[in-house]
Amino acid sequence: MTGHPVPLLGTTLVTGPSNVGKTRLTVQALERWLDANGPDGVVVFDFAPVVERDGTVLGGRLTQFTDVPDEVWYGVLAAHAPRTDATDEDGSLRLAADNARRARQLVAAAPPAPTAVFVNDATIPFQHADGDTQLLADYCDGATAVLNAFDSDELGATDAVSRQERASLAAFRQWADREYRLDESDTSPSSEP
């Protein structure tokens, strides 16, 4: 992950498959922001479900790598992982719809006019047609924003949740000022910002 410092200006989307360092890179950006600017106006949305597959944890919350200061508004979605938690496509759609509904409530509860927004697993609330990425884009308007998002077919490609997730990712790509794509070669841990 060394060599991928995220600019703290405008909007940055960090993408890649599971376990390549998206969350860690977002944490590094958050810590750099806090060191330079302090916690005033900082909002963190943690949408990541905690999923274990074949003995490996896929993703997870930002707090596995840092302590979010109390002065930072930290909104956590107790998210479902629709493709792994459900037994069929209808079930995964129901779980995705529940994520979308509760994420709307979480964004509505966040303080207005943030100066910086950090989002872990940004597509989770938008894996259902009830989710609209514009909600998060509008909230981030005028702030520095760093979002990370899963980008892989490893959890599915043809089911409705995966198709909607790809559409949401495409919308975030269109919106963001820049994208950093991580892959398996980026998995070496680094404590450097």
N, C-alpha and C positions, 0 to 999 in steps of 0.2 A: 504494500500500500504506500510505501515511501514514494514520493514524487507525485502524489495526487493531492496537494493542498487545495481545498475548495476555496475559491474566491468568496470573500464576504461582502459582496456587492451584487445587487440584482437577484435573480433567481437561478438556482442550480439544481439540477436533477441528477441524482446518482443512481445508476441502474446496474443490474447484473443478476446472475443466478444466485442460489442459496449459498451462504457461507463463503463469500468472497470479500467481505469487509465493508459492505454498504453502511451498516449500523455503526461500526467503529469509525468510519470516515465522517459520518454525520456527528458523532460524539466529538471528534477532534475539531470539527468546525464550530460546534457549540462551545467547546472549551476555549477556543481561540477568540470567539466573539466575547465571551464573558471576561476573559483576561484583558481584552482591549477596551471593552465598553461597559462592563458591569451588567447586572441583571435587569435593569429598568427596561420595561417594554418587551422583554423576551417571553415568547410563548413556545411551548413544546407540545406537540401532539404525538402521542405514542400509540399508533394503531396496530402494532405488531401482535399477532397471536404468538403464543409459545407452543411450538409444535415439535414433537420428537418423532423421527421416522428412522427405523432400522438402527436405533441406538444413537442417532445423531440429532442434536437440536438444530432445527432449521429456523433461522432468524432469532427473534427474541427482542426484549425491551432494551431501551438505551441504558437503563440502570444496571445492566450486566457489565457495563464498561465505565460508568461514572455515577456519581451522586449528583442529582439535579438539585441546585440550591433552592432553599425554601422561597426565596424572593422571585424565582422564575415561576410563571404560571405553567403548570405541568398537567395536561389533560391526558388521561389514560383510558383507552377504549378496551374493555375486557372483551377482546375480539374473538370471534369464532374463526377457525380455519376451515372454510366451507368445503374445500375439496378433500380434506383429510378427516374432518369431524363427522361428515354425513355419510350415510350408506348408499345414497342414490342421488341423482341429479336434482330431483324435486327437493330433497332435504338440503342439498347444498345451496339451492336458490333461496330457501327459507332462511338459512343462516346468513347468507349474504344480504338479504333484505333487512334482517335484524341489525347487522353491522351498519348498514346505510342509515337506518332510522336513528340508532343511538349515536352515530358519528355526527349527524346533523344537530342533535341536541348538544353534543360536546362542543362543536364549533360555535353554536349560538351562545354557549355559556362562557366562552373565552372573552378576555378583555378586548375592547375595541382599540383600533389603531396601534397594533404592535410595531415595534421597531425591527424585530427579528423574529422569524418563525422557523422552527426546526421540526421536520415531520419524519417519523420513522414508519416505514411501510405504507406509503401514501396511497396506494391503490386499494387497500383492503376495504375502505368504506364505499368504494366505487365499483365493486365486483357484481353489482346488481343494477338493473335499469333504473331503480329508485335513487341511485346515487348519481350526483352530478358534480364533476370535478370543478366546475365553475364556482361552486360554493367555497372550496378551499382557495382557488385562485383569487377570488374576490376578497377573501379574508386577508390574504397575503399582500394585496395591492399596496404598494408604497413601502413595503418592508423588505429587508434582506431576507431571503428564504432559501433554505436548503432542505430538499426533500429526497428521500431514497425510496426506491421501488423495485420490486422483484420483476425480472425480465428473463423468462425462460419457459420452455415447454415441459420442464421436468415434472410439474404437478398436473399436467393436462394441457390440451390444446383445442380440442373440439367441443368440450362441454360449454354450457352457457356462461358459467362463472369465468372460465378462462377467456372466452371471447370478449366478455365485458371488461375484464381486466386489461386485455390488450388494447381495447378501445380507449379506456381511461388512460393508459400509459401513453398512447398516441396523443391524446389531448394535453397531457402534461408536457410532452415533448414539444408540442406546438407552442405552448405557453412559456416554457422556461427559456431563459437567456442562453443557457448552456447545458450540456449533458456530459457527465463523466460515466463512461461504461467500464465497469470492472469485470474481470473474468477470472478464471481459476489461477492465472499467474499472479494475481494481486493478493493472494491469501496470506502472504507472510506478515505476521503481526508487526506493528510498528508503534512506538509511542511518540513518534514525531508528528507534529501538526501538519 
